[in-house]
C-alpha cells in the first residue's frame, strides 16, 4: 500500500516540478549514497544473520553508526561547496548540507529496524512507512505547489527520515544498555567489511551514470533519466526490498540444511518472478499512455528510456535473491568477488555506450543485467546446486507467459489512438491474459502466493 502511495505522490510531484528540478536533486546522490554505505558498514546484515545476538552486539553497532554518521555529515558539510563547483550549480551547497542532516539522526534507528527484521515483523515498518509518506508528501506537494521547486523534494525526503526515527523509537523501545565491545565489533566488522565494500562498489556503479549525465549533459537530461529510472525502479526495487527482508532471515534459519534451503530458495525465486516479470513488462508496454496521462507531455522524453529500463530492472529481484544466498551462507568474500567482476563489466559498457546517448546507454544496461545474472548464479550453483540453467528452466514458463502478455498489450495499443483506452484496455487485456494463462497451465506460484497472502 505504501508503495502505491509513493507512486501516486511521485506523479503529483512530477506534474508540479520540472525535469531540471529532479536533475538538480539527483546531482549529489552519489556522494550521499557513498556516505550511507560507510555509515552502515554491513553491520545490519551481520546482526540479522547471527544466530544469537547480545546487547554488546547491538550497542556496538549503534555507537559505531552514530560516530560514522557524525564524521560523514562533517565531511559532506565541508565538501558541499566543492561539489557545487564541480557541477557549476551553486544551490547544491545548501541542498547537500540540509539533506545530509539525515546522517545525524539516521543511526539512531539502525538497531530498531534490525530487531524488527529478526522478529520477522514486516507489518510495523510498513505502517511507519505509510504514515511518514503521507506527512512528508503533504509537505512536499504543498511546497511544490507554492513554487519552492527542488526544495520540495529535499525537505520532504528529510522529513520522511526524521519521522521514521521518531515512530520506530516509540514502537521498538530499545536503547543501548552496555558499552562498545571490541569483541562484538570484530565479529560485525569481519562479516560487514566485505559487504560494505560490495555495497560501495554497487552504489558507485549505480550513481556513476548520473554523475556523467549531470556533468556532460544538462540537468534536464538528468531529470528525464532520473524519472525513467525511478518509475522502473519503483515496482522492482520496492518489491525486492520486501522480498529481501523476508528471504534473508527465513533462509538464514535454513543455512545448515542444504536440501531444504535449495527447495525453498527455488520456490521464492519463482514466486518473485511470477509477480515482478508481468509488472515490468506491462509497465514497458503501457509506458506511453501512462506517462502522457499521468505526468503530461513535458516528460515525453523519458518514455523510451522507461520502456528499455524495464527490461533491465525486471531481473533486479533475481539478482538480489542470488546474492542473498551468499549472505545466508556467510560468504561475504564471494559476494565481494562477484561485485568486483560485475562492476568492471558494467563500467566498461557504460564508457562505451554513454557517449552515444541515453538510449544506447539504457540498452547497454539490459545486456549488462543479463551478463551479471549469469555471473551471480555461478556460486548459487556451487553452494546449493541451483545454477543458471536450473534457474532459467524454472523461470522460462513465467517469462514466456509474460512476453505473450507484452505482445498482446502492444497489439491493443496499436489498434486504438485514444490514450485512456490504450491504458485501460491494454491493462485489462494484459492482466486477463497473464492470470488466465497461469490458471490454464496450473502455475504452482499461484498457490504459493495465495498461501503467503493468507499468512499475512
Residue pairs with C-beta under 8 A, 6 or more apart in sequence:
1 126
1 130
2 126
2 129
2 130
2 133
3 234
3 235
3 238
3 239
5 130
5 133
5 134
5 137
6 133
6 234
6 238
7 234
9 133
9 137
9 140
9 141
10 230
10 231
10 234
11 294
11 295
12 137
12 141
12 144
13 140
13 141
13 144
13 152
13 153
14 22
14 227
14 294
14 295
14 299
15 294
15 295
15 296
16 141
16 144
16 145
16 152
17 144
17 149
17 150
17 152
17 153
18 149
18 220
18 223
18 298
19 219
19 220
19 221
19 223
19 224
19 227
19 298
19 299
19 301
19 302
20 218
20 219
20 220
20 223
21 149
21 150
21 152
21 153
21 223
22 153
22 222
22 223
22 226
22 227
23 214
23 218
23 219
23 220
23 221
23 222
23 223
23 224
23 226
24 89
24 91
24 92
24 95
24 150
24 219
24 223
25 95
25 150
25 153
25 154
25 226
26 210
26 214
26 222
26 223
26 226
27 83
27 87
27 89
27 92
27 210
27 214
27 219
27 222
28 83
28 92
28 95
28 96
28 99
29 207
29 210
30 203
30 204
30 207
30 208
30 210
30 211
31 76
31 79
31 83
31 96
32 76
32 96
32 99
32 100
33 203
33 206
33 207
34 200
34 203
34 204
34 207
35 72
35 75
35 76
35 100
35 103
36 72
36 103
36 106
36 203
37 196
37 199
37 200
37 203
38 68
38 72
38 196
38 200
39 65
39 68
39 69
39 72
39 103
39 106
39 107
40 65
40 110
40 196
40 199
41 64
41 65
41 68
41 188
41 189
41 192
41 193
41 195
41 196
42 191
42 192
42 193
42 194
42 195
42 196
42 198
42 199
42 332
43 61
43 64
43 65
43 110
43 188
43 189
43 192
44 61
44 110
44 113
44 114
45 191
45 192
45 195
45 248
45 327
46 187
46 188
46 191
46 192
46 195
47 53
47 57
47 58
47 61
47 111
47 114
47 118
47 188
48 114
48 117
48 118
48 248
48 249
48 252
49 191
49 248
49 252
49 327
49 328
49 330
50 57
50 187
53 118
54 184
55 176
55 177
55 178
56 178
56 181
56 183
56 184
57 181
57 184
57 187
57 188
58 111
58 114
58 115
58 174
58 176
59 176
59 177
59 178
59 179
59 180
59 181
59 184
60 180
60 181
60 184
60 185
60 188
61 110
61 111
61 114
61 184
61 188
62 107
62 108
62 110
62 111
62 176
63 176
63 180
64 180
64 185
64 188
65 106
65 107
65 110
66 107
66 108
68 107
69 103
69 104
69 106
69 107
70 103
70 104
72 100
72 103
73 100
73 101
73 103
73 104
76 96
76 97
76 100
76 103
77 96
77 97
77 100
80 92
80 93
80 94
80 96
80 97
80 100
81 93
83 92
83 93
83 96
84 90
84 91
84 92
84 93
84 96
86 215
87 214
87 215
89 219
91 150
95 150
95 151
95 154
98 154
98 155
98 158
99 154
99 157
99 158
101 158
102 157
102 158
102 161
102 162
105 161
105 162
105 165
106 161
106 165
108 165
108 169
109 164
109 165
109 168
109 169
111 174
112 168
112 169
112 171
112 172
112 174
113 125
113 168
115 172
115 174
116 122
116 124
116 125
116 168
116 172
117 245
117 248
117 249
118 249
120 246
120 249
120 250
122 242
122 245
122 246
124 168
124 171
124 172
125 168
125 245
128 164
128 167
128 168
128 171
129 164
131 163
131 167
132 159
132 160
132 163
132 164
132 167
133 160
135 159
135 160
135 163
136 156
136 157
136 159
136 160
136 163
137 156
139 155
139 156
139 159
140 152
140 153
140 155
140 156
140 159
141 152
143 151
143 152
143 155
143 156
144 152
148 155
191 330
191 332
192 332
194 332
194 333
194 335
194 336
195 327
195 332
195 335
195 336
197 336
197 339
198 332
198 335
198 336
198 339
201 339
201 340
201 343
202 339
202 343
204 343
205 343
205 346
205 347
208 347
208 350
209 225
209 350
209 354
209 361
210 222
210 225
210 226
212 350
212 354
213 221
213 222
213 225
213 354
213 358
214 222
216 354
217 358
221 358
224 299
224 301
224 302
224 305
224 358
225 302
225 305
225 358
227 295
227 299
227 302
228 302
228 303
228 305
228 306
228 309
228 362
229 305
229 309
231 283
231 291
231 302
231 306
232 280
232 283
232 306
232 309
232 310
232 312
232 313
233 313
233 316
235 276
235 279
235 280
235 283
236 276
236 279
236 280
236 313
236 314
236 316
236 317
237 313
237 316
239 272
239 275
239 276
239 279
239 317
240 276
240 316
240 317
240 320
243 268
243 272
243 317
243 320
243 321
244 320
244 321
244 324
247 268
247 321
247 324
248 324
248 327
248 328
250 264
251 261
251 264
251 265
251 268
251 324
251 325
251 328
252 328
254 260
254 261
254 264
254 328
255 261
255 328
255 329
255 330
258 384
261 328
261 384
262 384
262 385
262 386
265 321
265 325
265 384
265 386
266 386
266 390
266 391
266 394
267 448
268 321
269 318
269 321
269 386
269 391
269 394
269 395
270 394
270 395
270 398
270 444
270 445
270 448
271 445
271 448
271 449
271 452
272 317
272 318
272 321
273 317
273 318
273 395
273 398
273 399
273 445
274 398
274 438
274 443
274 445
274 446
274 449
275 449
276 314
276 316
276 317
277 314
277 395
277 398
277 399
277 402
278 401
278 402
278 405
278 430
278 434
280 310
280 311
280 313
280 314
281 310
281 314
281 402
281 403
281 405
281 406
282 405
282 406
282 409
282 426
282 427
282 430
282 431
283 290
283 306
283 310
284 306
284 307
284 308
284 310
284 311
284 406
285 406
285 409
285 410
285 413
285 426
285 430
286 409
286 413
286 422
286 423
286 426
286 427
286 430
287 303
287 306
287 307
287 310
288 303
288 413
288 419
288 422
289 413
289 419
289 420
289 422
289 423
289 426
290 423
291 299
291 300
291 302
291 303
291 306
292 300
292 303
292 419
293 419
293 420
293 423
304 359
305 358
305 359
305 362
308 359
308 362
308 363
308 365
308 366
309 362
309 365
311 366
311 369
312 362
312 365
312 366
312 368
312 369
313 369
315 369
315 370
315 373
316 369
318 373
318 376
318 391
318 395
319 369
319 372
319 373
319 376
322 373
322 376
322 377
322 380
323 335
323 338
323 376
325 379
325 380
325 383
325 384
326 332
326 334
326 335
326 338
326 379
326 380
326 383
327 335
329 383
331 379
331 383
334 379
338 375
338 376
338 378
338 379
341 375
342 371
342 372
342 375
342 376
345 368
345 371
345 372
345 375
346 368
346 372
349 364
349 365
349 367
349 368
350 361
350 364
352 364
353 360
353 361
353 363
353 364
354 360
354 361
373 388
374 388
377 386
377 387
377 388
377 391
378 387
378 388
380 386
380 387
380 391
381 387
381 388
381 390
397 441
397 443
398 443
398 445
401 434
401 437
401 438
401 441
402 434
404 433
404 437
405 430
405 433
405 434
405 437
406 430
408 429
408 430
408 433
409 426
409 427
409 429
409 430
412 422
412 425
412 426
412 429
413 422
413 426
416 422
416 425
438 445
438 446
439 446
